[in-house]
Structure formats: structure tokens, C-alpha cells
Amino acid sequence: MHAEAGNGQYEMALGYTACTYAADNLIFMREVVRAIANKHGLLATFVPKYTLDDIGSGSHVHLSLWQNGQNVFQASDASS
């Protein structure tokens, strides 16, 4: 977990795992964060900020797809 650019914005990096585990981990992490915030009288949300006066983004996922040790999203000429 680390702070992002917007006020009160944080990023939780969960690491790589199989798709089914990743989905479970995402939901578990969100529920744990909400419960801890609630315990301290705070509200944790994962929705985009609704004002344009600050940087912010909502809950999102970055994908990486590998097969036989190769990144299948990488360009065939290795340019990206």
C-alpha cells in the first residue's frame, strides 16, 4: 500500500496470481479495508472522485497475461 497523487488516495498492490484467486483477493481486500475504516469511524470508498478539483480514480485492475513464461501482451517484435 502506498499513497497516490490525490488527497486521501491510496493504491493497494495485490500481486500476481491465478484469475480466480485474484478476484477473491480483490473482494477480500476491499471488505477488510472497509471494515477497518468503519471501526475507526471512517468511510473507505472505491468510487472515482466526483469533483474536478483534485486527482483521483476509482477501483481498477491492471492485467498481465502470461503463457509458458511469455507475456502474451508483448508485441511480437518486442518493441513494447
Phi, psi and omega in degrees: 000136176210158180288146175254190186287327184278155177299127179070015181259130180228156176242135176248115178263118186263347179085169185275141174195176178299151184308314183295322177290322180298317178297315178298317180297321179298311180296317179300314180299315180299317181292322178295314179299314178299317182294317180294316178300314180300319179301330181260015178074022180247167177239120175258126178237163179233028180261155177297151176294144185260002176245157181262006184270003179209157178284141177184159177209163180264185178299130180210168184231139172258134183254146174219125183239122182237145175220125181053041178078005181247138176285113184282350176274346182289141178300148182297335179266010177062025182277350180229000000 
